[in-house]
Amino acid sequence: MQTVPVMISTKDLAYLSDMFEWNFTASKVANHYSKEVQKEEIKSFILKVAEVHKENCEKCIQMLGGNYEN
């Protein structure tokens, strides 16, 4: 039986790139707004949102076989 080669199509790569950009931008925006708010409860929530988007960026990189380090 033949095995499927480990590769990614151009279309998939473009979509992963878009997903990374969406999440990277959302993380940056959330971090920015976390510095603008005064209430700690809201700031904490916004930082959690930023962290979720950062984790999504890391997952995109992992799908491409990259090594992400903080």
DAJOFEN-V649260 format. One record per pair of residues at least 6 apart in sequence whose C-alpha atoms are under 6 Angstrom apart, sorted by the first residue. I is the first residue (numbers start at 0). GAP is how many residues later the second one is. D is the distance in whole Angstrom. If there is no record, write none. Layout:
I:GAP:D ; I:GAP:D
This chain:
19:37:5 ; 22:30:5 ; 26:23:4 ; 26:26:5 ; 29:16:6 ; 29:20:5 ; 33:9:5 ; 33:12:6
